[in-house]
Amino acid sequence: MSESTPLVSIVVPMRDAASTLDGALRSVLRQREARLECLVVDDGSRDDGPARVEALARRDRRVRLLRRPALGLVPALVSGVAAARAPFIARMDADDWMHRDRLALQLEAFRGRPRLGVVGCHVRLFPRSSLGAGMRRYEAWLNGLHDAAAVRRDAFVECPLAHPTWLARREVFAEHGYRQVDWPEDYDLLLRWLAAGVELGVVPRRLHGWRHGPGRLSQRSPLYRPDRFVACKASHLRRGFLEGHPRYLLWGYGGTGRALHAALARLGRRPAAILELHPGRLGQRIHGAPVSHPDELPGLPRLPLLVSVAHEGPRTEIRARLAGMGFIEGRDFLCAA
């Protein structure tokens, strides 16, 4: 790598982000790892954000502005990745901030680990006043994942690496890139990486400030509704864990289990039995599937088992119970909340 070639290309899509852009780019340019280029992809902004980037680019040659019509986030990301010159490509949003050590510590995580393809980090959601109980639980869950094994284990619970924290090898993006789908593009890509055998790691430090609020695309677009996340999980489960298995076992039929059941049924995957503790459901049939107590699991057909319960505490208990029965997570069962 020549002195003029950056080590990291940071892709920052933006549209009408002038009010937050300066702080976001300052946090990029103050990185302890200075061998970088910052690619700001303007997706048809109507404010003075592009002019701000151009002014900054005149002062710092590491900044480049890519102007394009308003075609949406996925085309903007594809354009940014295609224009990147570095062997590592990082994500950043135009209304977030990154700790000055973020890139250096993420790059350090790759050292001596040739199979590691992508690294995220822990986050701090802000402003804190905008966070409801659900987002606080999600933040705590994200920040409870400390290594590649945990990321893979919980990949079907929620998206285990916050999208704007990603740092990936260039060849990983070249092999499997963003695509326009009917659900979140980041979760879709992450699950495709895992299916392809890419190892996903995490630096267990809060190195990224992740803005949450009503103005974010994830709060406005129908592609990020809860049912779209479930549809994404179901599609990848059908092509992966449930490939060749039109029948499976489902542990849990609360709101989470019902949503996953419905999404999988639309794809031709139906439970042979449902495991439940709810006394009102035991001995009944749900959409033709008998409802059994978990103690009856050893006598049921050995089919792929999906554990679909919403909260971490019950999932932990179920995991321990299944391990005691000789079930191996990832081979015999998956947790898919």
C-alpha positions, 0 to 999 in steps of 0.5 A: 500500500503506497503512502497515498493509499488510505487504509480505511475508507469511511462511507457516509451517506447523507440527505439533508444532514447539514444540522448534524454533519459537522460534528459527525465529520469532525469525529471521523477526521480526528481518528487516531488512525489517520490513514483514511478517506471519508467518502460522503455520498450526497443522496439529493440533499436540498440543504447546504450539506454538500457545500459544507463537505466541499468546504471541508474537502478543500481543507482536508484532502482526505474528504471526498464528496460524491454527488448523486440524485435522490435514489435512496440509501441502498444505491448511495451505499453501493456508490460509496463502496464502489468508490472506496480505495482502501482495503478496509471499508467502514460505515458511519452515519451523518448524524452520529459520532465515533470515538477517536479510537474506534478505527484503530481498535477495530483494525487491531481486532483483525490482526492475526485473524485472517478469517475475520471479515467484519468488526463492529463495536458497542454503542451509546444511543443518544439523546438519552431523553428519546430512548424508550424502554425497548431501545434501552433493552436493545442497547443493553443487549447489543453491548452484551455481545462480546465476541464472534461466537456471541454475534453468530449465536444471537444473529436471529434474535436481533441484528447483532452489530449496529450498521454504522459501526461496521468495519469490513475487509474490502473483499467481503463487500466485493463478494456480498454487497448491499441489495435492495430488499423488502426489509432492512438492507443491513440485517439482510447483508449481515445474515448473508455474510454469516451464511457465507461463512464470514466471521463477524466480530465486535470490539466490546467498547462503546466506540460509537454514538448512535443517534436515535430519534423520529427523524431517522430513516429507521423510524420513518421507512416501512422497510424497518417496521418490526414485521419487516425484520421478522420477514427478513429472519424468516427468509434467511431461516428458510434458505439456511437452518430450515433448508430442506425441512418443511417442518420444524419444532417451535418453542414459544407461541407468545407474540414473538413466536406467533409473528415468526410462525406466520412469516415462516408459514408464508414461505411453506415452513410449518411447525410439526409441534409447538412447545409451550408452558402456557397451561391454556395452550397445552394439549391444544392444536395451533394451526394443526400443530399439537402443543406440548410441554417442553418436557416432552421434547425428547419424544418428539421427532428430531427436527430443527428447533426454533426458540422464539421468546422475546426476553433474554432471561427465558432464552438463557434458561431454555438454552441451558435446558436444551444443552442438558438434553444434548442439543447443540445450538447452531446445529440442533436449534437456533434462537430467533426472537 
